[in-house]
Amino acid sequence: MANPFPAIARRFAECPDDLRPDGITHAIGQTIPFVDTAGVHIRTYTPEAVTVALSPERAVSNHIGTMHAAALALLAETASGLVTALNIPDESVPVIRTLDVSFQRPAAERITATASLDADARTRLGARPIGRVDVPVTLMMGDEAVVEATAEWAWLPASRLNLPG
């Protein structure tokens, strides 16, 4: 099983800027159906950073009319997982180990989550078929941080997992 995420980036690399996010969002949704189900939209998709967005629809709201904590955690997990997946070897699979989420304030508007990796982390991820990395994520509502998160991701060869299909 090959890592599909770098191939998605390559497939849309030459796509016009105004069309690239929708194409990548569709391709990621085909690969990870829950991302599509939740309504997550991919805004930036590079080995350096991934930004995803979610609008405050009723389906992702809580009892007080703001975004549900689980929806915000999903954004942190998605952004950090995708930036990790873009940097690991083709034969490896990313697996989340921990997600530490700190909620700063309620999220009532469109939220963007950005996860980034510096050059040293990207080099380390690509150099070995197995390892772990902490990925920081910031969720923004406009220009205000509403959630800070850190995801610990592991990666290992797909052959070491007992995956279906």
Secondary structure, 3 states (H helix, E strand, C coil): CCCCHHHHHHHCCCCCCCCHHHHHHHHHHHHCHHHHHHCCEEEEECCCEEEEEECCCHHHECCCCCECHHHHHHHHHHHHHHHHHCCCCCCEEEEEEEEEEEECCCCCCCEEEEEECCHHHHHHHHHCCCEEEEEEEEEEECCEEEEEEEEEEEEEEHHHCCCCC
